Amino acid sequence: MHSHAHGHDHGSTRSGEDAVLGARQVTRRAKWILGFIAVLWVGSCCFTVNEEEKAVVLFFGRPVRVYDNAGLKLKLPLPFETVARVDKRLLIYDSLATEYLTKDKKNIIAQCYAVWNVTDPSQLLRRVGDRSGAEQKLDEHIASALGAGLAQYDFDELVNTDPEKVKLDELLGKVKDNLDQTIADRSYGFVIDSIRFTRLSYPDATLDAVFRRMQAERKTIAETYRAEGTKEATVIKSKADLDKEKLLADARQKADKIRGDAEHEAASIYAESYNASPDFYRYWRKLKAMEKVIDENTTIYMTPDVDLFSPLISPPPGH
């Protein structure tokens, strides 16, 4: 009996020691876990802001302050305060290609891109939630503003072979003014820096008609250039003909004058020769006349009384 009781006491003591050891281990693990949680909780009080972003601190989802300078920042631990980050760089949004109607009731497909940036991150989060929400609003308002703007212009004022007739810059200016007013009225917390077309084309159903119109315009322009060239060529040819006739007239006049002067001079020489020796002059004239009717193969049968051939019979006067 005594031995059995003693064994029972010894087992109870050992079980108690195991229980104490187990409790200590659980306590140790709990401390480690709690310590790790405490470190995480304290660590959630710190966050960093990069150069290209703004950080908005939210107190249970409500914006309370904004950090726009880079560096290490502090806040209340989770779940009291959280951080939402907003890109502060210039952003580009491409709108969807949409079919619109022009002033003269012609269909046209337009697509553009907008350069925008966030000016008030807190307002952006309140009004649209995030960047995706902002781009959704941009798409809605761009489509509306483009539709209103395109409806004020004829088709030829948007697409034309004559650059002076195209009014795209004027149209985009009106679209931007419309967007600026709409965004300001709704206080979205962002602004549009610029807007430009990335596509301006025609639906497939109207392409053939457009090509025919462009061909007709180019044909008209070509015919205009051709007519102007023909007119210019006619003017140049007429002027050249006039200059030619003038030059020929001047040349004929000068030739007639030279010929007249030469004939006058020759007559004077003939007169002087005749006055100096009339008989010899007549003899010389007969020789010149014989040169025209006689060559080396000519055979002459004549009588002495033929005056033309007298130089063949009689010697020159004075000899």
C-alpha positions as CSV (number, residue, x, y, z in Angstrom):
1,M,0.0,0.0,0.0
2,H,2.7,2.4,0.9
3,S,4.6,1.7,-2.3
4,H,1.6,2.2,-4.5
5,A,0.8,5.6,-2.9
6,H,4.3,6.8,-3.3
7,G,4.2,6.0,-7.1
8,H,1.0,7.8,-7.5
9,D,2.5,11.0,-5.9
10,H,5.5,10.9,-8.1
11,G,3.4,10.7,-11.3
12,S,1.3,13.7,-10.2
13,T,4.3,15.8,-9.6
14,R,5.7,15.1,-13.0
15,S,2.5,15.9,-14.8
16,G,2.4,19.3,-13.0
17,E,5.8,20.1,-14.1
18,D,4.9,19.3,-17.7
19,A,1.9,21.5,-17.5
20,V,4.0,24.4,-16.2
21,L,6.6,23.9,-18.9
22,G,3.8,23.9,-21.6
23,A,2.3,27.0,-20.2
24,R,5.6,28.8,-20.3
25,Q,6.2,27.8,-23.9
26,V,2.7,29.1,-24.9
27,T,3.4,32.3,-23.1
28,R,6.8,32.7,-24.9
29,R,5.2,32.1,-28.3
30,A,2.4,34.5,-27.5
31,K,5.0,37.2,-26.6
32,W,6.8,36.6,-29.9
33,I,3.6,36.8,-31.8
34,L,2.5,39.9,-30.0
35,G,5.9,41.5,-30.4
36,F,5.8,40.8,-34.1
37,I,2.4,42.3,-34.4
38,A,3.5,45.3,-32.4
39,V,6.4,45.8,-34.7
40,L,4.1,45.6,-37.8
41,W,1.7,48.0,-36.1
42,V,4.3,50.5,-35.3
43,G,5.9,50.1,-38.7
44,S,2.6,51.0,-40.3
45,C,3.0,54.5,-38.9
46,C,5.8,55.1,-41.4
47,F,5.7,55.3,-45.2
48,T,7.7,56.9,-48.1
49,V,6.7,59.2,-50.9
50,N,8.5,59.0,-54.3
51,E,9.4,61.9,-56.6
52,E,6.8,61.1,-59.2
53,E,3.8,60.8,-56.8
54,K,1.7,62.5,-54.2
55,A,0.5,60.7,-51.1
56,V,-2.9,61.2,-49.6
57,V,-3.5,60.1,-46.0
58,L,-7.0,58.7,-45.4
59,F,-8.5,58.6,-41.9
60,F,-11.0,55.7,-42.2
61,G,-11.3,56.4,-45.9
62,R,-11.6,60.2,-45.7
63,P,-8.7,62.3,-47.0
64,V,-7.1,64.4,-44.3
65,R,-3.7,65.6,-45.6
66,V,-1.5,65.4,-48.7
67,Y,2.2,65.0,-49.1
68,D,3.7,66.1,-52.4
69,N,7.4,66.1,-51.5
70,A,9.5,63.0,-51.5
71,G,10.8,61.4,-48.3
72,L,9.8,59.4,-45.2
73,K,6.4,60.4,-43.7
74,L,4.4,59.5,-40.5
75,K,0.8,58.6,-40.0
76,L,-1.4,56.8,-37.5
77,P,-1.2,53.1,-37.5
78,L,-3.6,50.8,-39.3
79,P,-6.6,50.7,-39.4
80,F,-6.9,54.3,-38.4
81,E,-5.0,55.8,-41.3
82,T,-4.2,54.5,-44.8
83,V,-2.2,55.9,-47.7
84,A,-3.5,56.4,-51.3
85,R,-0.8,57.3,-54.0
86,V,-1.5,59.6,-57.0
87,D,0.8,60.1,-59.9
88,K,1.7,63.8,-60.2
89,R,3.4,63.6,-63.7
90,L,1.7,64.6,-66.9
91,L,-0.5,61.7,-68.0
92,I,-1.8,60.8,-71.4
93,Y,-5.2,59.4,-72.1
94,D,-6.3,58.1,-75.5
95,S,-10.0,58.4,-76.2
96,L,-12.0,55.8,-78.0
97,A,-12.6,56.1,-81.8
98,T,-16.1,57.4,-82.2
99,E,-18.3,58.3,-85.2
100,Y,-19.6,61.8,-85.2
101,L,-21.8,64.0,-87.5
102,T,-20.5,67.2,-89.0
103,K,-22.4,70.4,-89.6
104,D,-23.3,69.4,-93.2
105,K,-24.5,66.0,-91.9
106,K,-21.6,63.9,-93.0
107,N,-20.2,61.1,-90.9
108,I,-16.6,61.2,-89.6
109,I,-14.6,59.0,-87.2
110,A,-12.5,61.0,-84.7
111,Q,-10.1,59.9,-82.0
112,C,-7.9,62.1,-79.8
113,Y,-5.5,62.1,-76.9
114,A,-5.5,64.4,-73.9
115,V,-2.5,65.4,-71.8
116,W,-3.7,65.9,-68.2
117,N,-2.5,66.0,-64.6
118,V,-3.8,65.9,-61.1
119,T,-3.9,69.2,-59.3
120,D,-5.9,68.3,-56.1
121,P,-5.4,64.6,-55.1
122,S,-7.9,64.8,-52.2
123,Q,-10.6,66.2,-54.5
124,L,-9.8,63.5,-57.1
125,L,-10.2,60.7,-54.6
126,R,-13.5,62.2,-53.3
127,R,-15.0,62.8,-56.8
128,V,-13.8,60.0,-59.0
129,G,-11.9,57.6,-56.7
130,D,-8.7,57.0,-58.6
131,R,-7.0,57.4,-62.0
132,S,-9.3,54.8,-63.7
133,G,-12.3,56.8,-62.6
134,A,-10.7,60.0,-63.8
135,E,-10.1,58.5,-67.2
136,Q,-13.7,57.3,-67.4
137,K,-14.8,60.9,-66.8
138,L,-12.3,62.2,-69.4
139,D,-13.7,59.8,-72.0
140,E,-17.3,60.9,-71.3
141,H,-16.5,64.6,-71.5
142,I,-14.2,64.4,-74.5
143,A,-16.8,62.5,-76.5
144,S,-19.4,65.1,-75.6
145,A,-17.2,68.1,-76.4
146,L,-15.9,66.6,-79.6
147,G,-19.5,65.9,-80.8
148,A,-20.5,69.4,-80.0
149,G,-17.4,70.9,-81.7
150,L,-17.6,68.8,-84.9
151,A,-21.3,69.7,-85.3
152,Q,-20.2,73.3,-85.8
153,Y,-17.9,72.7,-88.8
154,D,-18.5,71.4,-92.3
155,F,-16.7,68.4,-93.6
156,D,-14.5,70.4,-95.9
157,E,-13.3,72.5,-93.0
158,L,-11.9,69.4,-91.3
159,V,-10.4,67.6,-94.3
160,N,-9.3,69.5,-97.4
161,T,-6.5,69.6,-99.9
162,D,-6.2,73.4,-99.3
163,P,-4.5,73.9,-95.9
164,E,-6.0,77.4,-95.6
165,K,-9.5,76.0,-95.5
166,V,-8.8,73.5,-92.6
167,K,-9.9,74.7,-89.2
168,L,-8.7,71.8,-86.9
169,D,-6.8,74.1,-84.6
170,E,-9.8,76.3,-84.1
171,L,-12.0,73.2,-83.4
172,L,-9.6,71.8,-80.8
173,G,-9.4,75.2,-79.1
174,K,-13.2,75.2,-78.7
175,V,-13.2,71.6,-77.5
176,K,-10.5,72.3,-74.9
177,D,-12.4,75.4,-73.6
178,N,-15.5,73.3,-73.3
179,L,-13.6,70.6,-71.4
180,D,-11.9,73.1,-69.1
181,Q,-15.3,74.6,-68.1
182,T,-16.9,71.2,-67.5
183,I,-14.0,69.9,-65.4
184,A,-13.8,73.1,-63.4
185,D,-17.6,73.1,-62.7
186,R,-17.4,69.5,-61.4
187,S,-14.2,70.0,-59.4
188,Y,-12.6,66.7,-60.3
189,G,-9.2,67.7,-59.0
190,F,-7.4,67.4,-62.4
191,V,-6.9,69.7,-65.5
192,I,-6.3,69.1,-69.2
193,D,-3.1,70.5,-70.5
194,S,-3.7,69.9,-74.2
195,I,-5.8,67.9,-76.6
196,R,-4.8,66.7,-80.1
197,F,-6.3,64.4,-82.8
198,T,-4.7,61.0,-83.3
199,R,-7.2,59.9,-85.9
200,L,-9.6,61.7,-88.2
201,S,-11.0,59.5,-90.9
202,Y,-14.1,58.5,-92.7
203,P,-16.4,55.5,-92.3
204,D,-16.0,52.8,-94.9
205,A,-19.4,53.7,-96.5
206,T,-18.2,57.2,-97.3
207,L,-14.6,56.5,-98.4
208,D,-15.4,56.0,-102.0
209,A,-17.3,59.3,-102.1
210,V,-14.4,61.1,-100.4
211,F,-11.9,59.7,-102.9
212,R,-14.1,60.7,-105.8
213,R,-14.4,64.2,-104.4
214,M,-10.6,64.5,-103.8
215,Q,-9.9,63.2,-107.4
216,A,-12.4,65.8,-108.8
217,E,-10.7,68.6,-106.7
218,R,-7.2,67.5,-107.9
219,K,-8.4,67.3,-111.5
220,T,-9.8,70.9,-111.2
221,I,-6.5,72.1,-109.7
222,A,-4.6,70.3,-112.5
223,E,-6.8,71.9,-115.2
224,T,-6.4,75.3,-113.6
225,Y,-2.6,74.9,-113.6
226,R,-2.7,73.6,-117.2
227,A,-4.9,76.6,-118.3
228,E,-2.6,79.0,-116.5
229,G,0.5,77.3,-118.2
230,T,-1.2,77.5,-121.6
231,K,-2.0,81.1,-121.1
232,E,1.5,81.9,-120.0
233,A,3.0,80.0,-122.9
234,T,0.8,82.0,-125.3
235,V,1.9,85.2,-123.8
236,I,5.5,84.2,-124.0
237,K,5.1,83.0,-127.6
238,S,3.3,86.2,-128.6
239,K,6.0,88.3,-127.0
240,A,8.7,86.2,-128.7
241,D,7.0,86.6,-132.1
242,L,6.7,90.4,-131.5
243,D,10.3,90.6,-130.6
244,K,11.2,88.6,-133.7
245,E,9.3,90.8,-136.0
246,K,10.8,93.9,-134.4
247,L,14.3,92.5,-134.8
248,L,13.6,91.5,-138.4
249,A,12.1,94.9,-139.1
250,D,15.2,96.6,-137.5
251,A,17.5,94.4,-139.5
252,R,15.6,95.1,-142.8
253,Q,15.7,98.7,-142.1
254,K,19.4,98.6,-141.4
255,A,20.0,96.5,-144.5
256,D,18.0,98.8,-146.7
257,K,20.0,101.7,-145.3
258,I,23.3,100.0,-145.9
259,R,22.2,98.9,-149.4
260,G,21.0,102.5,-150.2
261,D,24.3,104.0,-148.9
262,A,26.3,101.4,-151.0
263,E,24.3,102.1,-154.1
264,H,24.6,105.8,-153.6
265,E,28.3,105.4,-153.1
266,A,28.6,103.1,-156.2
267,A,26.6,105.7,-158.3
268,S,28.9,108.4,-157.1
269,I,31.9,106.3,-158.1
270,Y,30.3,105.5,-161.5
271,A,29.6,109.2,-162.0
272,E,33.2,110.2,-161.2
273,S,34.5,107.5,-163.5
274,Y,32.3,108.5,-166.3
275,N,33.1,112.2,-165.9
276,A,36.8,111.4,-165.8
277,S,36.8,109.3,-169.0
278,P,33.5,108.7,-170.7
279,D,34.9,106.6,-173.6
280,F,36.8,104.3,-171.2
281,Y,33.8,104.0,-169.0
282,R,31.6,102.9,-172.0
283,Y,34.4,100.5,-173.0
284,W,34.5,99.0,-169.4
285,R,30.7,98.7,-169.3
286,K,30.7,96.7,-172.6
287,L,33.3,94.3,-171.1
288,K,31.2,93.8,-168.0
289,A,28.2,93.1,-170.2
290,M,30.2,90.6,-172.3
291,E,31.1,88.7,-169.1
292,K,27.5,87.9,-168.6
293,V,26.8,86.4,-172.0
294,I,30.2,84.9,-173.0
295,D,32.2,82.2,-171.3
296,E,35.4,80.3,-172.5
297,N,33.4,77.8,-174.6
298,T,31.3,80.5,-176.5
299,T,31.8,80.8,-180.2
300,I,30.8,84.1,-181.7
301,Y,30.0,84.9,-185.3
302,M,29.5,88.7,-185.7
303,T,29.9,91.6,-188.0
304,P,32.1,94.6,-187.1
305,D,29.1,96.9,-186.6
306,V,27.8,95.1,-183.5
307,D,28.5,97.7,-180.8
308,L,28.5,95.2,-177.9
309,F,31.4,93.2,-179.1
310,S,33.4,96.2,-180.3
311,P,36.0,95.7,-177.5
312,L,37.0,92.5,-179.2
313,I,37.9,94.5,-182.3
314,S,38.9,97.9,-181.1
315,P,41.5,98.6,-178.4
316,P,40.6,100.6,-175.2
317,P,40.3,104.3,-175.6
318,G,43.6,106.1,-175.2
319,H,45.7,103.1,-176.5
